[in-house]
Each structure stands twice: as structure tokens, then as C-alpha cells.
Amino acid sequence: MPGAQGAAASTGASQHADSTPLLPDADASDFERRWADVQVGFVDEPQRCVQEADGLVAEVMQRLADSFARERQDLEAQWASGGEASTEDLRVALQRYRSFFNRLLRTS
């Protein structure tokens, strides 16, 4: 069944893309450490911790938005200079968008 094999390959590629890091490892580690600090402090200062959690989530979202904006600008610069982004560059960009989109919609 060629269709089933293609679907399986597509699912495998999708799962791999969803595991692609959206941030550099060092940044992700720093955010994870800071999140752990927020959680530890909740028992003693819940209001402060919720405020810090809000700020931390906002910072992560901004970092992601900046990363995607830079990637888009690079592609647009190629197009504006009369060049074309390679199919591979576009495939990687679309995979990153799909991964981010799927992560946002997950409920678990």
C-alpha cells in the first residue's frame, strides 16, 4: 500500500519536526531553570511567583517571535534581492512553523 507507507513516513517526519528545538539549548536550559525557581518559590510567595511566571512566559513568547521574524526576514531578503530561497530553506522554515503550531495546540 503506497498510501499507507507515505502516511507513515509523513507521520514520522511530523513527529521528528515536533521534536525540533524552537530555541537554542542554552536559552531553553536557562528558561527551564528560571521556571523551576518560580515553582519552588510558590509555597512561600505565590503571588510573586505567578507574576514571575507571567513575565517568563511573555519573555519566551517574545524570544520565539523574534526568532521567527529573523527567519522570515532572511527569506524575504533573498526574495527582494531577486534570488529565491531554496526549497530546502523553505521546507525547514515550514517544518519549524508546523512544529510550533502543533505544540501550541496540544492540550497535554
KATAVEN-V764942 format. One record per residue. N is the residue number from 1. RES is the residue in one letter. PHI is phi in whole degrees, 0 to 359 (NA if undefined). D_LAST is the distance of its C-alpha to the last C-alpha in Angstrom with 1 decimal. Layout:
# KATAVEN-V764942
{{N & RES & PHI & D_LAST} {N & RES & PHI & D_LAST}}
This chain:
# KATAVEN-V764942
{{1 & M & NA & 32.6} {2 & P & 298 & 32.2} {3 & G & 298 & 29.5} {4 & A & 293 & 27.2} {5 & Q & 295 & 27.9} {6 & G & 297 & 27.1} {7 & A & 295 & 23.8} {8 & A & 295 & 22.9} {9 & A & 296 & 24.0} {10 & S & 296 & 22.2} {11 & T & 296 & 18.9} {12 & G & 297 & 19.7} {13 & A & 295 & 20.6} {14 & S & 295 & 17.4} {15 & Q & 296 & 15.4} {16 & H & 296 & 17.9} {17 & A & 296 & 17.8} {18 & D & 289 & 14.0} {19 & S & 262 & 14.9} {20 & T & 291 & 17.8} {21 & P & 297 & 17.8} {22 & L & 271 & 18.0} {23 & L & 232 & 20.2} {24 & P & 302 & 22.9} {25 & D & 306 & 22.2} {26 & A & 297 & 24.5} {27 & D & 295 & 22.8} {28 & A & 299 & 19.3} {29 & S & 298 & 20.8} {30 & D & 297 & 22.6} {31 & F & 297 & 19.5} {32 & E & 297 & 17.7} {33 & R & 298 & 20.9} {34 & R & 295 & 21.3} {35 & W & 295 & 17.9} {36 & A & 299 & 18.9} {37 & D & 298 & 22.1} {38 & V & 298 & 20.6} {39 & Q & 296 & 18.7} {40 & V & 297 & 21.9} {41 & G & 283 & 24.0} {42 & F & 300 & 22.1} {43 & V & 302 & 24.3} {44 & D & 274 & 27.5} {45 & E & 219 & 26.7} {46 & P & 298 & 23.6} {47 & Q & 295 & 24.9} {48 & R & 299 & 25.7} {49 & C & 294 & 22.3} {50 & V & 294 & 20.5} {51 & Q & 296 & 23.0} {52 & E & 294 & 22.5} {53 & A & 298 & 18.7} {54 & D & 300 & 19.5} {55 & G & 296 & 22.0} {56 & L & 293 & 19.9} {57 & V & 298 & 17.1} {58 & A & 298 & 20.1} {59 & E & 294 & 21.7} {60 & V & 297 & 18.8} {61 & M & 299 & 18.6} {62 & Q & 294 & 22.3} {63 & R & 298 & 22.5} {64 & L & 294 & 20.2} {65 & A & 300 & 22.3} {66 & D & 297 & 25.5} {67 & S & 297 & 24.5} {68 & F & 293 & 23.9} {69 & A & 295 & 27.1} {70 & R & 298 & 29.1} {71 & E & 298 & 28.0} {72 & R & 296 & 29.0} {73 & Q & 299 & 32.2} {74 & D & 298 & 33.2} {75 & L & 294 & 32.8} {76 & E & 295 & 34.7} {77 & A & 295 & 37.4} {78 & Q & 298 & 38.0} {79 & W & 292 & 38.4} {80 & A & 292 & 40.6} {81 & S & 276 & 42.9} {82 & G & 89 & 43.6} {83 & G & 273 & 41.5} {84 & E & 235 & 38.5} {85 & A & 292 & 35.3} {86 & S & 291 & 35.0} {87 & T & 302 & 32.9} {88 & E & 294 & 31.1} {89 & D & 301 & 30.4} {90 & L & 291 & 29.1} {91 & R & 297 & 26.9} {92 & V & 296 & 25.3} {93 & A & 299 & 24.8} {94 & L & 295 & 23.2} {95 & Q & 298 & 20.9} {96 & R & 295 & 19.8} {97 & Y & 297 & 19.3} {98 & R & 298 & 17.3} {99 & S & 299 & 15.0} {100 & F & 297 & 14.6} {101 & F & 302 & 14.2} {102 & N & 296 & 11.5} {103 & R & 295 & 9.5} {104 & L & 296 & 10.2} {105 & L & 272 & 9.2} {106 & R & 294 & 5.7} {107 & T & 260 & 3.8} {108 & S & 253 & 0.0}}
